Amino acid sequence: MKTTDGWGGPGHEQRYRERVLAERARLRGSAPEFMAQQRRVLADLLAFNAETAFGRAHGFGSIRTMDEFRRAVPVQDYAAHEPWIERMAAGEENVLTADRPAAYFTSSGSTGAHKKIPVTPRFMKTTFFPFYYAAWAPLIESFPDVLARPDAVLNLKHDPLTAPPTTGDGRPHVGASQVDFGEKFGEALSAEPGTAAPWATLPVPVAADAHLDKMYLRLRLAVQSDVRCLIGINPAMIAAVPYQLNLWWPLIVKEVRDGTLGGVPYGVPAPERAAELERLADYFGTVRPAHVWPRVRALFCWTTGAAALYLPRLREEFGAGVSVLPAPVAASEGPVGVAWDRHPCAASLVPTASVYEFVDAERDITPGVATLLPDELEPGRDYHVIFSHVGGLYRYAVGDVVRVVDRVEGVPRVTYAGRSGRLNAAGERLREAQVIRALQAAAGDTGLELRNASCRVAGPPGRAPHYRFAVAPHTPWTEEETGRFARLLDSRLGEQSPGYRTARECGHLSDPALHLLARDAFQRDWHEAVGSGVRPTQVKDRIFRQDPALWQRLTGVPTTDEEEPKRS
């Protein structure tokens, strides 16, 4: 799709802008009849896939209403879909969908195992592309200069593969950011901003799983461009940029001066730019993206979940006037919500994408659990997300929890609140979203700032367990501040979770403990995870770290060496 005549070739920018704004307009235009649109989506997926193995097994041909669909198909997670998906991946046709998958998206899930998410042409046309184009509307509408040049955007998630891994039927098994939608699905305008930059396809050989090498090479090239926007989707990728610039700074400056890329001659030496970069670092005593790219105007990533703890300060690293626009609420399995405007976190459900159902976040997901439809949701409450779409996922419990913000034109707007997993050492059933809100509240109570946090349940056998929090403060905390934060966090957790409050009152949980980490501890941990071969898009913030190895990697403390919490 790249050409030598600008981003996507003559007229591409205007055509792209028109497509993006038109798709958003179509989605907004369907808002007044949202529930009617949901019924049409259900009718379409039932008719299209009625003669598949799954459709015949569940009587798709005779289903006419949402209630009949609920009775015929149980709520299912990936494990329940997996046997059907594996049949497709082995080459069997007409299993979950009437059209064959063109690819399979990877998704790491909570266990780290790679899922296979079937991606069919019909899914892309009716579910994915309308949402995908509309997602870019607030960015290009408010910051049109990000499309002016191919190198105006540093797209951190773009990771093309020349020889992708495949499933048994020969289809690519890759991340969504590794698929050329133009080639696979005939969408000539589908290239994201930044995917035609000089660093988008690296000009030097690099192994497919050498993710840190690729990140270094892209930063090395980008420091010589006037970057206006960074796209990360996963905010941990954007949080890593200041850390990596400082980590690699001497080598970056040397290569700029020498005209090399990864030690190989590339372009022409740029001693003046190298000297300018050195002066900036010497003057400020550190390297910030705002120094390297003083005209950055926007960041595009998820803004909720754990990111809500650190995004306000992270934004300052890129410049005082930089805006953060929310990436869509979505998973590899399908879209949930897309922002229609510049609201800092809220995304409207996508009327044409899927049939949406929800379950109160305090309830367990079971095959027969009662569900709510979008018109039954209440602002200020958390819900598990369940969706069904023509791509072959039916009443699929994606494992995400969203919080309803409000309604716009009758459509619920939601934010990502966290994963649906719980920690439950003493009946507290504590969720990620509750921990994040408690951390935010305790920080607000004390005026303290933290760059990130994680927690696990600790305690020796025979003693009441406790929650141990690993916290990276923005600036050093005194002992008194640390103790007060711990007490207030305990109180705020009780406000968020009645189960936690009861467990504390009954003595089934003892006092929480704080383990203070270095300021850049979470960035170092992220860097190490990527260095182990995990794709950057899949190394996400983890509020819960019950895995002893992951806890030790972050804190440096083996779980067997953890101290009992100090009583305050």
C-alpha positions in Angstrom: 0.0 0.0 0.0 2.9 2.4 0.5 3.9 4.6 -2.4 6.7 7.0 -3.1 4.3 9.9 -3.5 3.3 10.8 0.1 1.1 8.9 2.6 -0.7 6.4 0.5 -0.3 8.3 -2.8 -2.0 11.3 -4.4 -5.2 12.2 -2.7 -5.0 9.5 -0.1 -5.2 11.9 2.8 -8.4 13.5 1.7 -10.0 10.1 0.8 -9.0 8.7 4.1 -10.4 11.7 6.0 -13.7 11.4 4.1 -14.0 7.7 4.9 -13.2 8.1 8.5 -15.7 10.9 9.1 -18.4 9.2 7.0 -18.1 6.0 9.0 -18.5 7.9 12.3 -21.5 9.7 10.8 -23.1 6.4 9.9 -22.6 5.0 13.4 -24.0 8.2 15.0 -26.9 8.1 12.5 -27.9 4.7 13.7 -27.9 5.8 17.4 -31.6 6.9 17.6 -32.7 3.4 16.7 -30.0 1.5 18.6 -32.1 -1.4 19.9 -33.7 -1.9 16.5 -30.2 -2.0 15.0 -29.3 -4.6 17.5 -32.2 -6.8 16.3 -31.0 -6.4 12.7 -27.5 -7.5 13.7 -28.9 -10.5 15.4 -31.1 -11.4 12.4 -28.1 -11.0 10.1 -25.7 -13.2 12.0 -28.4 -15.9 12.5 -29.3 -16.0 8.8 -25.8 -15.8 7.5 -24.5 -18.7 9.8 -27.7 -20.8 10.0 -26.2 -23.7 8.0 -22.9 -23.8 9.9 -22.2 -26.7 12.3 -22.7 -24.4 15.2 -25.8 -22.8 13.7 -27.5 -26.2 13.1 -26.5 -27.4 16.6 -28.2 -24.4 18.2 -31.2 -24.0 15.9 -30.2 -20.7 14.3 -32.7 -21.2 11.5 -35.7 -21.1 13.9 -34.6 -18.3 16.2 -36.4 -15.0 15.7 -36.0 -13.0 18.9 -33.3 -12.2 21.5 -35.0 -14.2 24.1 -35.0 -17.3 21.8 -31.3 -16.7 21.1 -30.6 -16.5 24.8 -32.4 -19.8 25.4 -30.7 -21.6 22.5 -27.1 -20.5 23.1 -25.4 -20.5 26.5 -23.0 -17.7 27.6 -19.5 -19.0 26.6 -15.9 -18.0 27.0 -13.0 -18.8 24.7 -12.6 -22.3 26.2 -16.1 -23.2 25.0 -15.5 -21.8 21.6 -12.1 -23.3 21.2 -13.0 -26.8 20.0 -15.0 -25.2 17.2 -12.2 -22.8 16.4 -9.6 -25.6 16.2 -11.7 -27.4 13.7 -11.7 -24.3 11.5 -8.0 -23.8 12.0 -7.4 -27.4 10.9 -9.2 -26.6 7.6 -12.8 -27.7 8.2 -15.3 -25.3 6.6 -18.7 -24.1 7.7 -18.1 -24.6 11.4 -18.7 -21.3 13.2 -19.1 -19.1 10.1 -20.3 -19.5 6.6 -17.2 -17.8 5.1 -13.7 -19.1 5.8 -11.3 -17.1 8.0 -8.8 -15.1 6.1 -6.6 -14.9 9.3 -6.7 -15.6 13.0 -5.9 -12.8 15.5 -3.8 -13.6 18.5 -5.0 -12.7 22.0 -2.9 -13.3 25.0 -5.7 -13.6 27.5 -5.3 -13.7 31.2 -3.2 -16.9 31.1 -0.8 -15.8 28.4 -1.8 -18.6 26.1 -2.3 -17.5 22.5 -5.9 -17.7 21.4 -7.0 -18.1 17.8 -9.7 -15.5 16.9 -11.2 -16.2 13.5 -11.2 -13.2 11.2 -13.6 -13.6 8.3 -14.3 -11.2 5.4 -17.9 -10.8 6.5 -16.8 -9.9 10.0 -14.4 -7.3 8.7 -16.9 -5.7 6.4 -19.9 -5.5 8.8 -18.3 -5.5 12.3 -14.7 -4.3 12.2 -14.2 -1.7 9.5 -17.0 0.7 10.4 -15.8 0.8 14.0 -12.1 0.8 12.9 -12.4 3.8 10.6 -14.7 5.8 13.0 -12.1 5.3 15.8 -9.7 7.7 14.1 -12.3 10.5 13.7 -11.6 12.6 16.8 -7.8 12.5 16.1 -7.9 13.6 12.5 -10.7 16.0 13.0 -9.0 17.8 15.9 -5.4 17.4 14.8 -5.4 17.3 11.0 -1.6 17.9 10.7 -1.0 14.4 11.9 -1.9 13.3 8.4 0.2 15.9 6.6 3.4 13.8 6.3 4.1 10.0 6.6 6.5 10.6 9.5 4.2 12.9 11.5 3.0 9.9 13.5 5.1 7.4 15.5 2.8 4.4 15.4 4.2 2.1 18.2 1.9 -0.8 17.6 2.5 -1.2 13.8 4.5 -4.4 13.4 4.3 -5.9 9.9 5.6 -9.5 9.4 7.0 -10.8 6.1 6.6 -14.4 7.1 3.8 -14.7 9.7 3.1 -18.0 11.6 0.1 -19.9 10.3 -2.6 -22.3 11.5 -3.1 -25.7 10.1 -5.2 -24.4 7.2 -2.4 -22.0 6.2 -4.0 -18.8 7.5 -1.9 -16.2 9.3 -2.0 -16.3 13.1 -1.0 -12.8 14.0 -1.9 -9.7 16.0 -4.3 -7.3 14.5 -1.4 -4.8 14.1 0.5 -7.3 11.9 -2.2 -7.7 9.2 -2.2 -5.7 6.0 -5.9 -5.0 5.7 -5.5 -3.7 2.2 -3.9 -6.9 1.0 -6.1 -9.3 2.9 -9.5 -7.6 2.6 -9.2 -5.1 -0.3 -9.4 -2.0 1.9 -7.2 0.4 0.1 -7.7 3.1 2.8 -7.1 0.9 5.8 -3.5 1.8 6.6 -3.3 3.7 9.9 -1.6 7.0 10.4 2.1 6.4 10.7 2.3 3.1 8.8 4.1 4.7 5.9 6.8 6.4 8.0 10.4 5.6 7.3 10.5 3.3 10.4 7.3 1.5 9.7 9.0 -1.1 7.6 12.6 -1.2 9.0 15.3 -0.8 6.4 17.7 -3.2 8.1 17.2 -6.9 8.9 15.8 -7.7 12.3 14.4 -11.0 13.7 10.6 -11.1 14.0 10.7 -11.7 17.7 13.5 -9.1 18.4 11.0 -6.6 19.7 13.4 -4.5 21.6 15.7 -4.2 18.6 12.7 -3.0 16.5 11.7 -0.5 19.1 15.2 0.9 19.3 15.5 1.2 15.5 12.2 3.0 15.3 13.1 5.5 18.0 16.6 6.0 16.4 14.9 6.9 13.1 12.1 8.9 14.7 14.4 11.3 16.6 15.2 12.9 13.2 11.6 13.6 12.4 9.1 16.2 13.5 6.7 13.8 15.2 3.3 15.2 16.0 1.4 12.2 17.4 2.1 8.8 19.0 -0.2 5.9 18.7 0.1 3.1 21.2 -3.4 1.7 22.0 -1.8 -0.1 24.9 -0.7 2.8 27.1 2.2 0.8 28.6 3.9 1.2 25.2 3.7 5.0 25.3 4.8 4.9 29.0 7.9 3.0 27.9 9.1 5.7 25.4 10.6 8.2 27.9 12.4 5.3 29.7 13.7 3.8 26.5 14.9 7.2 25.2 17.0 7.6 28.3 18.2 4.0 28.2 19.4 4.1 24.6 20.2 7.8 24.4 24.0 7.7 24.1 23.8 5.1 21.3 20.9 7.0 19.5 22.9 10.2 19.5 26.1 8.4 18.3 24.2 6.8 15.4 22.6 10.1 14.4 26.0 11.7 14.3 27.6 8.8 12.4 24.7 8.2 10.0 24.2 4.6 11.1 21.2 2.4 12.0 21.9 -0.6 14.2 25.6 -0.2 13.4 25.0 -0.3 9.6 25.5 2.8 7.4 22.1 4.5 6.8 21.3 7.9 5.3 23.8 10.7 5.9 25.6 11.7 9.1 23.7 14.4 11.0 26.2 15.9 13.4 24.2 19.1 13.9 21.1 17.2 15.0 23.2 15.0 17.3 24.7 18.1 18.9 21.3 19.6 19.3 20.0 16.5 21.1 23.1 16.4 23.3 22.6 20.1 24.3 18.9 19.4 25.2 19.9 16.4 27.4 22.7 18.3 29.1 20.5 21.3 29.8 17.6 19.5 31.3 19.6 16.7 32.9 17.3 14.1 31.3 15.7 13.2 28.0 12.0 13.8 27.5 10.0 13.2 24.4 8.9 16.9 24.6 12.6 17.8 24.0 13.0 15.5 21.1 9.6 16.2 19.5 8.5 19.7 20.7 5.5 19.8 18.4 3.8 16.6 19.6 0.1 17.4 20.0 -1.7 14.1 20.7 -1.3 10.7 22.2 -3.8 7.9 21.2 -4.2 5.0 23.7 -6.5 3.5 26.3 -7.0 6.1 29.0 -8.7 4.0 31.7 -7.8 0.9 33.8 -4.4 1.1 35.3 -3.5 3.9 32.8 -5.7 6.3 34.8 -3.1 6.1 37.6 -0.2 7.5 35.5 -1.5 9.2 32.3 -1.7 12.7 33.7 2.0 12.8 34.5 3.0 10.7 31.5 1.3 13.3 29.2 3.6 16.0 30.6 6.6 14.0 29.4 5.4 14.7 25.8 4.5 18.4 26.4 2.4 20.7 28.5 -0.3 21.1 25.9 -0.5 17.5 24.6 -4.0 15.9 24.4 -4.7 12.2 25.2 -7.4 10.7 23.0 -9.0 7.4 24.1 -8.5 4.4 21.9 -11.6 2.2 21.4 -12.9 -0.2 24.0 -12.2 -3.4 22.2 -10.5 -6.7 22.2 -9.0 -9.0 19.5 -12.3 -10.7 19.5 -14.4 -7.7 18.6 -15.3 -4.1 19.2 -17.3 -2.8 22.2 -17.2 1.0 22.1 -15.7 3.8 20.0 -15.3 7.5 20.9 -17.4 9.9 18.8 -15.7 13.0 20.3 -12.8 14.1 22.5 -14.3 12.8 25.8 -11.2 11.7 27.8 -12.4 8.1 28.3 -16.0 7.4 27.2 -16.8 5.3 24.1 -20.3 4.7 22.7 -21.4 1.1 22.0 -21.2 0.3 18.3 -24.7 -0.3 17.1 -23.9 -2.2 13.9 -21.0 -4.3 15.2 -22.4 -6.9 17.6 -25.3 -7.9 19.7 -24.4 -6.7 23.2 -25.3 -8.2 26.5 -24.1 -7.4 30.0 -23.9 -9.0 33.4 -23.5 -7.1 36.7 -19.8 -7.3 37.5 -20.5 -8.7 41.0 -22.0 -11.8 39.5 -20.2 -14.8 38.2 -20.3 -15.6 34.5 -22.1 -19.0 34.0 -23.6 -20.5 30.9 -27.1 -19.7 32.1 -26.5 -16.3 33.8 -29.2 -13.8 33.2 -28.1 -10.9 31.1 -29.0 -7.3 30.5 -29.5 -5.5 27.2 -27.9 -2.1 26.5 -31.2 -0.2 27.2 -31.2 -1.8 30.7 -27.8 -0.5 31.8 -27.3 2.0 34.6 -24.7 4.8 34.6 -22.1 4.4 37.4 -22.2 0.6 37.4 -19.7 -2.0 36.3 -20.7 -4.9 33.9 -19.1 -7.9 32.3 -19.3 -7.6 28.5 -20.8 -10.4 26.3 -21.2 -10.0 22.6 -22.2 -12.0 19.5 -21.2 -11.2 15.9 -21.3 -12.6 12.4 -17.6 -13.6 12.7 -18.4 -16.7 14.7 -18.4 -15.7 18.4 -21.8 -16.2 20.1 -22.7 -14.9 23.5 -19.0 -14.6 24.0 -17.8 -13.5 27.5 -14.7 -11.6 26.5 -13.4 -11.3 30.1 -13.5 -7.4 30.3 -15.5 -5.3 32.7 -16.8 -1.9 31.6 -18.2 1.0 33.6 -21.2 2.9 32.1 -20.6 6.6 32.0 -23.8 8.0 30.6 -25.9 7.9 27.4 -25.5 10.0 24.3 -28.4 10.0 21.8 -29.7 7.0 23.6 -26.5 4.9 23.3 -24.7 3.9 26.5 -21.1 5.2 26.7 -18.7 3.0 28.6 -15.1 3.0 29.8 -12.8 0.0 30.2 -12.7 -0.7 33.9 -10.4 -3.8 34.1 -10.3 -7.5 33.5 -13.1 -9.7 35.0 -10.8 -11.9 37.2 -10.9 -11.6 40.9 -8.7 -12.2 43.9 -10.6 -14.0 46.6 -8.4 -15.1 49.5 -11.1 -14.7 52.2 -14.4 -14.1 50.4 -13.6 -10.6 49.4 -14.0 -11.2 45.6 -11.9 -8.1 44.8 -11.9 -6.9 41.2 -9.3 -4.9 39.3 -11.6 -1.9 38.8 -12.2 -1.7 42.6 -8.5 -1.7 43.3 -7.8 1.0 40.7 -10.5 3.2 42.0 -9.3 2.7 45.6 -5.7 3.6 44.6 -7.0 6.7 42.8 -9.0 7.7 45.8 -6.1 7.2 48.3 -3.8 9.2 46.1 -6.4 12.0 46.0 -6.8 11.8 49.8 -3.1 12.2 50.4 -1.9 14.4 47.5 0.5 11.6 46.6 1.2 10.5 43.0 2.1 7.1 41.8 3.4 6.0 38.4 1.8 2.5 38.6 0.8 -0.2 41.1 0.2 -3.9 41.4 -0.9 -6.2 44.1 -1.1 -9.8 45.2 -2.4 -11.8 48.2 0.4 -12.7 50.6 0.9 -14.3 54.0 2.2 -17.6 55.5 0.0 -20.6 56.0 -2.1 -20.5 59.2 -2.2 -16.7 59.4 -4.8 -14.3 57.9 -3.6 -13.3 54.4 -3.1 -9.7 53.4 -2.8 -7.7 50.3 0.7 -6.6 49.4 0.9 -3.6 47.0 3.9 -2.8 44.9 3.8 0.9 44.3 6.1 3.1 42.2 5.8 6.7 43.6 6.2 9.6 41.3 8.4 11.3 43.9 9.8 9.7 47.1 7.3 9.2 50.0 8.2 9.7 53.6 7.5 6.9 56.1 4.6 8.8 57.5 3.1 9.4 54.1 3.5 5.7 53.2 1.7 4.6 56.4 -1.1 7.1 55.8 -1.5 6.0 52.2 -1.7 2.3 53.3 -4.4 3.1 55.9 -6.5 5.2 53.5 -6.1 2.6 50.7 -7.4 0.0 53.2 -10.4 2.2 53.9 -11.0 2.9 50.2 -10.9 -0.8 49.3 -13.6 -1.4 51.9 -15.8 1.3 50.3 -15.3 -0.2 46.8 -15.8 -3.8 47.9 -18.3 -4.9 50.5 -16.6 -8.3 50.5 -13.2 -6.8 51.3 -14.7 -4.7 54.1 -16.4 -7.7 55.7 -13.3 -9.8 55.4 -11.3 -7.1 57.2 -13.9 -6.6 59.9 -14.0 -10.3 60.6 -10.2 -10.6 60.7 -10.1 -12.9 57.7 -7.8 -10.4 56.0 -5.0 -8.6 57.9 -3.6 -5.1 57.2 -2.5 -4.4 53.6 1.2 -3.7 53.1 3.1 -1.4 50.7 6.3 -2.2 49.0 7.7 1.0 47.5 9.6 0.5 44.2 11.9 2.7 42.2 10.3 5.4 40.0 10.9 3.5 36.8 10.3 -0.1 38.1 7.2 -0.8 36.0 8.9 0.5 32.8 11.9 -1.8 33.6 9.6 -4.7 34.1 7.7 -4.0 30.9 11.1 -3.7 29.0 12.2 -7.0 30.4 8.9 -8.7 29.4 9.3 -7.4 25.8 12.9 -8.5 25.8 11.8 -12.1 26.6 10.0 -12.2 23.2 6.5 -11.0 24.0 5.0 -8.6 21.5 4.7 -5.1 23.0 1.0 -4.8 22.4 0.5 -7.9 24.6 2.5 -6.7 27.6 -0.2 -4.8 29.4 -0.5 -3.3 32.9 -1.2 -5.9 35.5 -3.0 -4.8 38.6 -3.1 -8.4 39.9 0.2 -10.3 40.0 -0.4 -13.5 41.8 2.2 -15.3 39.7 5.3 -15.5 42.0 7.7 -15.1 39.0 6.0 -12.0 37.7 6.0 -10.5 41.2 9.6 -11.2 41.7 10.5 -9.8 38.3 8.7 -6.5 39.2 9.8 -6.2 42.9 13.0 -8.2 43.1 11.6 -9.9 46.1 10.9 -13.7 46.1 7.4 -14.4 47.5 8.9 -16.6 50.2 10.9 -13.6 51.5 7.9 -11.2 51.9 7.6 -9.6 55.3 4.4 -9.7 57.3 2.7 -6.3 57.0 3.6 -3.7 59.7 0.7 -2.8 62.0 -0.1 0.9 61.9 
